Amino acid sequence: MRVVVDVTPLSHPRTGIGNYLRGLLGGLALLDDVELVAFGPVRPGGKHYAELALAGLDIQQRLRVVPAAHFWRTAWSRAGRLSVERFVGAFDVFHFSDWMYPPQRGGIRATTIYDLVPLQFPEWVAARTRSMHTAKYRNAASTCDVIVCISHHTAREVAERLEVSPERLAVAHPGVDERFSPAGPRPERAQPYLLSVSTLEPRKNLRALVDAFSLLRRRRPDVSLLIAGAEEGVEAAALQGDGVELLGYVGNEELARLYRGAAAFAYPSRFEGFGMPIVEAMASGTPVVAGADASLDGASGAAALRVDPDDADAFALTLEQALDERDALVPAGIEHARGFTWEACGRAVADAYRRALRDGGQP
């Protein structure tokens, strides 16, 4: 089964979507009957990032360096001309990304939908993001034989909002990278700290965490709060507080150390496609406090403490509970995290490809 995957998200420093894509490729590469081809028009400089991400995988690389790559990806998608086969030859499956949805002459057509935030909560995203994703959703719903969803919650929303039959949907949970484990180095810090990992999107709800932490700190003045991934700027200034440190973007190795050394992990998001940092923290041996929204159910399982993050008093008390009940929460979290592997993710997606090939495609 020759599978061509659009890897253009890997042409930038990896965050959630890039990490999922790299993990999926790793899972697919473990399968003996899958021949993988990495394809994508990438910006100058982006090829280096993509090659680093693909290093060590048994995968053919067909990366094309294109100036103003985003413009050309968008134009190619909208024009509906020049099929993917012209650049990579014949294939059994073409799996496209969030960033482009070019035409193809044959084979199974597939994509991944991580969440429907631009449709469900358009006020939370920039106009450009809303436009790009809405066009991708329309194309996926009308042309794809397989739509991969990263959680059962997302699959239910795709079936309802995009009117996609369940037969075309496949759920493939993210896997936990091996670097996220209790064993390994930790930051050298004299005092305990809470950790959160997030960008500065409104739905991430970091202000609620800072408010709750300020209440907790009155009782636990020795505890600090580290926020990794939050950019600097005007939005970050609103997160300033006593004992709060904004770390900015951190690489995976440093992130693993931060998870491992944290007294507890907090994830106050209002809505997610899955919520992978929750599982990464658990795998690292750290107790987790997560928001109560149903979109976090799959990642949290029964191993995380759940709370309405907009109730500052309740949030502060739950953070303190995580600190006090660490010995019970840690083993439960480690056991829950064992259920999420990239091999299982790759097998789930490959099985969906095979079903679609067997059925002749059902767009």
Secondary structure, DSSP 8 states (H G I E B T S, - for coil): -EEEEE-GGGGS---HHHHHHHHHHHHHHT-TT-EEEEEEEE-TTHHHHHHHHHTTS--EEEEEE-TTHHHHHHHHHHH--S-THHHH---SEEEE-SS-----SSSEEEEEE---HHHH-GGGS-HHHHHHHHHHHHHHHHH-SEEEESSHHHHHHHHHHS---GGGEEE------TT-SSSS-----SS-EEEEE--S-GGG-HHHHHHHHHHHHHH-TT-EEEEES---SHHHHTT--TTEEEEE---HHHHHHHHHH-SEEEE--S--SS-HHHHHHHHTT--EEEE--GGGHHHHTTTSEEE-TT-HHHHHHHHHHHHHTHHHHHHHHHHHHTT--HHHHHHHHHHHHHHHHHHT---
